[in-house]
Amino acid sequence: MRISLIKTKIKEIEESLNIIEEYLPETGEEFLSLGIIKDGIYKRFEFCIENLFDICAVLNADHNLGVPGSDEDIVDNLIRNKILPEEMKEKLGAMKGFRNIMVHRYGKLDDNLAFNIVSENLGDFYEFISLINDHIGRQNSNKQ
């Protein structure tokens, strides 16, 4: 398993989350007035989601879980093989959907809705990181 690659991607997620948390205001009204800082928050959130799915793809490949046709197939493989719990499927699907909206409908993004999604779902990234770190720890224990 490419542990160093996974850990690098986790570090990149954590760094982006720290930046988001530093600049994310308390209210949606304040968020609307951030200008280019708001754009940076969106890009960092998008980057977190991309790194999260990169980690999933690395785990799928390194555990030889099959050739997936989509990110959803990768997540299903990880759940089926008990690398991720079932309850992560919905969270990861929502992240992927929001990322697609950010990328493909950026000009039409509802900033109030986006603020709520970002501020209410940062914990999902930390939960994912914890699950992956636990998996890495189990893999290291099994080698010894």
C-alpha positions as CSV (number, residue, x, y, z in Angstrom):
1,M,0.0,0.0,0.0
2,R,1.3,3.4,-0.9
3,I,1.1,4.8,2.6
4,S,3.4,7.8,2.0
5,L,1.2,9.0,-0.9
6,I,-2.0,8.6,1.2
7,K,-0.4,10.5,4.1
8,T,0.7,13.3,1.7
9,K,-2.9,13.6,0.5
10,I,-4.2,13.6,4.1
11,K,-1.7,16.4,4.9
12,E,-2.9,18.4,1.9
13,I,-6.5,18.0,3.0
14,E,-5.7,19.0,6.6
15,E,-3.8,22.1,5.4
16,S,-6.7,23.1,3.2
17,L,-9.2,22.5,6.1
18,N,-7.0,24.7,8.3
19,I,-7.1,27.6,5.8
20,I,-10.9,27.2,5.3
21,E,-11.5,27.2,9.0
22,E,-9.2,30.3,9.4
23,Y,-11.1,32.3,6.9
24,L,-14.7,30.9,7.1
25,P,-16.8,33.5,8.9
26,E,-19.6,32.8,11.4
27,T,-22.5,33.8,9.1
28,G,-23.6,33.4,5.5
29,E,-24.0,37.2,5.3
30,E,-20.3,37.7,6.1
31,F,-19.4,34.9,3.7
32,L,-21.1,36.7,0.9
33,S,-19.0,39.8,1.4
34,L,-15.6,38.0,1.3
35,G,-15.0,38.5,-2.4
36,I,-11.9,36.6,-3.6
37,I,-11.4,35.0,-0.2
38,K,-14.7,33.3,-0.8
39,D,-13.4,32.0,-4.1
40,G,-10.3,30.7,-2.3
41,I,-12.5,28.8,0.2
42,Y,-14.4,27.2,-2.6
43,K,-11.1,26.1,-4.3
44,R,-9.7,24.7,-1.1
45,F,-12.9,22.8,-0.4
46,E,-12.8,21.4,-4.0
47,F,-9.2,20.4,-3.5
48,C,-10.1,18.6,-0.3
49,I,-12.8,16.6,-2.1
50,E,-10.4,15.7,-5.0
51,N,-7.7,14.5,-2.6
52,L,-10.3,12.5,-0.7
53,F,-11.3,10.7,-3.9
54,D,-7.7,10.3,-4.9
55,I,-7.1,8.4,-1.6
56,C,-10.1,6.2,-2.3
57,A,-8.7,5.4,-5.8
58,V,-5.2,4.6,-4.3
59,L,-6.8,2.2,-1.7
60,N,-8.9,0.6,-4.4
61,A,-5.9,0.0,-6.6
62,D,-3.5,-1.0,-3.9
63,H,-5.9,-3.6,-2.4
64,N,-6.7,-4.9,-5.9
65,L,-10.4,-4.4,-5.4
66,G,-11.1,-4.4,-9.1
67,V,-11.2,-1.9,-12.0
68,P,-13.9,0.6,-11.2
69,G,-16.0,2.4,-13.8
70,S,-16.7,5.4,-11.5
71,D,-15.9,7.0,-8.2
72,E,-19.1,5.4,-6.9
73,D,-17.7,2.0,-7.8
74,I,-14.5,2.8,-5.9
75,V,-16.5,3.8,-2.8
76,D,-18.7,0.6,-3.1
77,N,-15.5,-1.5,-3.3
78,L,-14.0,0.1,-0.2
79,I,-17.3,-0.4,1.7
80,R,-17.7,-4.0,0.6
81,N,-14.1,-4.7,1.7
82,K,-14.7,-3.0,5.1
83,I,-12.2,-0.2,4.5
84,L,-14.9,2.4,4.9
85,P,-18.2,2.0,6.7
86,E,-21.5,2.1,4.9
87,E,-22.5,5.4,6.4
88,M,-19.6,7.1,4.5
89,K,-21.2,6.3,1.1
90,E,-23.9,9.1,1.4
91,K,-21.3,11.6,2.7
92,L,-18.9,10.9,-0.1
93,G,-21.7,11.0,-2.7
94,A,-22.8,14.4,-1.4
95,M,-19.2,15.7,-1.5
96,K,-18.8,14.5,-5.1
97,G,-22.1,16.1,-6.1
98,F,-21.2,19.4,-4.5
99,R,-17.8,19.4,-6.1
100,N,-19.4,18.9,-9.5
101,I,-21.7,21.9,-8.9
102,M,-18.7,24.0,-7.8
103,V,-16.7,23.0,-10.9
104,H,-19.5,23.0,-13.6
105,R,-22.0,25.6,-12.3
106,Y,-19.6,27.9,-10.5
107,G,-21.2,31.2,-11.7
108,K,-24.6,29.9,-10.6
109,L,-23.6,28.6,-7.2
110,D,-25.9,29.7,-4.4
111,D,-23.4,31.2,-1.9
112,N,-25.8,30.9,1.1
113,L,-26.3,27.2,0.4
114,A,-22.6,26.7,-0.3
115,F,-21.7,28.4,3.0
116,N,-24.1,26.1,4.9
117,I,-22.6,23.0,3.1
118,V,-19.0,24.0,3.8
119,S,-19.5,25.0,7.4
120,E,-21.7,22.0,8.3
121,N,-19.7,19.3,6.6
122,L,-16.0,20.0,7.4
123,G,-16.3,17.3,10.1
124,D,-16.9,14.7,7.4
125,F,-13.3,15.2,6.2
126,Y,-11.9,14.7,9.6
127,E,-14.0,11.5,10.0
128,F,-12.7,10.2,6.7
129,I,-9.1,11.0,7.7
130,S,-9.6,9.2,11.0
131,L,-11.0,6.1,9.2
132,I,-8.1,6.1,6.7
133,N,-5.5,6.5,9.5
134,D,-7.2,3.6,11.4
135,H,-7.0,1.5,8.2
136,I,-3.3,2.3,7.7
137,G,-2.7,1.4,11.3
138,R,-4.5,-2.0,10.9
139,Q,-2.4,-2.7,7.8
140,N,0.8,-1.9,9.6
141,S,-0.3,-4.2,12.5
142,N,-1.0,-7.1,10.2
143,K,2.5,-6.8,8.6
144,Q,4.1,-7.3,12.0
